[in-house]
Amino acid sequence: MKLVSIYTQYIILLLFVSGFHKSSAQIWTIQQCLDTAQVHNKNLQISRNNISVGEQKQKEAKAGLIPKVTANADYRYFTNLPYQLMPLSTFNPTAPEGKFKEAQFGVPHNINANLQLSMPLYNPQVYGAIQTTKIASELTDLQYLKTEEQIYFEISNLYYNAQILHRQSAFIDSNLINATKLLHNMQLLNEQLLARGTDVNKVKFQVAQLTAQKESISSKYSQVLNALKFTMGIPIEQSLQIEPNIYFQNTHEYISSSTLDIRLTKTQYRLLASELSTLKFSRLPSLSLYGTYGTTGYGYDKEPNDFLNFYPIGFAGIQLSYPLFNGTVTQRKINQKKIELQNNELQMNLLTEQNTMLVENAKQQRMLAKNTIETTTVQIQWAQSVFEQTALQQKQGTASLTDVLLADNTLREAQQTYLSAVIDYLKADWELKKLTGNLLNKK
């Protein structure tokens, strides 16, 4: 009767603690954690800002085709007017040829104010820059998806690790109940001189060991939850309770699609090819329209002829620019881009082959873990039954303490094997989703 009372009190305590946690903290599903990270995760916010930067760069490149208007103003005061050599015959018709006389021209005050208009009619580098920034913007979008995929992968691992620790804690609670019952039985037998004190100490050591394991797992569980909160982008002090039950889906094949790594590599190839084309376009001529309209002022500040007069000026023209030779700089840049393209193709082949190998490995690991889970689930039930029967036999004097401890160790080994298989299955399943391009698929 005393044993039943202790057991009942322990169960009531567990139910009270469980009910307290459920009432004090909202249970978050893994999808809620992912949705929260989508809004609050700092890395995703940075990636979204990078997308905005890419959009602005694309608009900046397109702005190269818009006419430019510049206002200019200039004032000069000549302390010494510029000299010019004039033929001496200008001043003396009889002077011999080849003789010159210096002369100063202009007035000390010069003012210029004008508006300049320039508009590219044909500039291949501008068009190349527009195409390049467009591809760069696509690359930034893919990099955002890559960051999102990494965040989802981290949250999933942390969430499942928390579930595993929660399940492991539940196993220890069950084992602790068994050990407490066994300790009570051994103490009763010791009082009746039917068991030795060393047997009681062995069971006490087992209870202390389980208690220490429970405290260790509780600490790890808190650390994992803190890491989960950090990855989600919510305050550490915020209460968080995960779904304790682990739900397994039947093994199925995912529809393979191009992974983000391969898509990133392909887009990088297009970006390099666009940069190469822009470099080649820099050898082509460019044509632009320009015009100026303004006024020029001349002033003289000496008596008796001081004055300040302004005269209009305006002109328009077309400018053709054709690069003839720049020291082979462009050719060296072109050669560099060609080598980068070769490396990109090699990287593409490497990723494709590696992905094929990793997909096969993940499928095999997931299948093995699934079979182990099914086997160990039955083994845990069998080991629990054996332990209960052995504990009852030991209470009746037909089994030794060693038999009970061996049955308990068998039960714990089966539980640990089950938890390890669950971890392997979840990791392999999420790795397979990632390798087949389905990790961000919310269906």
Secondary structure by P-SEA (a helix, b strand, c coil): caaaaaaaaaaaaaaaaaaaaaaabbbbcaaaaaaaaacccaaaaaaaaaaaaaaaaaaaaaacccbbbbbbbbbbbbcccbbbbcccccccccccccbbbbbbbcccbbbbbbbbbbbbcccaaaaaaaaaaaaaaaaaaaaaaaaaaaaaaaaaaaaaaaaaaaaaaaaaaaaaaaaaaaaaaaaaaaaaccccaaaaaaaaaaaaaaaaaaaaaaaaaaaaaaaaaaaaccccccccccccbbbbcccccccccccaaaaaaaaaaaaaaaaaaaaaaccbbbbbcccccbbbbbbbccccccbbbbbbbbccbbbbbbbccccaaaaaaaaaaaaaaaaaaaaaaaaaaaaaaaaaaaaaaaaaaaaaaaaaaaaaaaaaaaaaaaaaaaaaccccaaaaaaaaaaaaaaaaaaaaaaaaaaaaaaaaaaaaccccccc
